[in-house]
């Protein structure tokens, strides 16, 4: 289980969150996963998918 080894994960090239959701499934729910991507539209799709999957989602665009 991923959460045995890490308390936080950085997902670079987040895209639509596919990998982030799969990473979260490999945890006990006590891991913070941060996704970064340069494409805001793709991240918005990821936000929708993650909310549907029950993940807590917050974001900051800079």
C-alpha positions in Angstrom: 0.0 0.0 0.0 1.4 3.4 -1.0 0.5 5.1 2.2 3.0 2.8 4.1 5.8 4.6 2.2 4.5 8.2 1.6 2.3 10.8 3.2 2.4 13.0 0.1 2.8 12.5 -3.6 3.4 15.0 -6.4 1.7 14.1 -9.7 3.4 16.2 -12.4 1.6 16.2 -15.7 -1.7 15.8 -13.9 -3.8 16.1 -17.1 -7.3 14.9 -16.3 -6.4 13.2 -13.0 -6.3 9.5 -14.2 -3.1 8.7 -12.5 -4.0 10.7 -9.4 -7.2 8.7 -8.9 -5.3 5.4 -9.4 -2.7 6.6 -6.9 -5.4 7.4 -4.3 -6.9 3.9 -4.7 -3.5 2.5 -3.6 -3.7 4.4 -0.2 -5.7 4.2 3.0 -7.0 7.7 2.3 -4.4 9.4 4.5 -2.1 10.6 1.7 -2.1 14.1 0.2 -1.7 13.9 -3.6 -0.8 17.2 -5.4 -1.3 17.4 -9.2 0.3 20.0 -11.4 -0.3 20.7 -15.0 -0.1 23.7 -17.4 -3.4 22.9 -19.0 -6.3 24.4 -16.9 -9.0 22.9 -19.0 -7.7 19.4 -18.4 -7.4 20.0 -14.7 -11.0 21.1 -14.6 -12.0 17.8 -16.1 -9.9 16.1 -13.5 -11.6 18.1 -10.8 -15.0 16.7 -12.0 -13.7 13.1 -12.2 -12.1 13.3 -8.7 -15.2 14.7 -7.1 -17.2 11.9 -8.7 -14.7 9.4 -7.2 -15.2 10.9 -3.8 -11.8 12.6 -3.5 -11.4 16.0 -1.8 -10.3 18.5 -4.4 -8.8 21.9 -4.0 -6.9 24.0 -6.5 -4.9 27.1 -7.0 -4.2 28.6 -10.4 -1.2 30.8 -10.8 
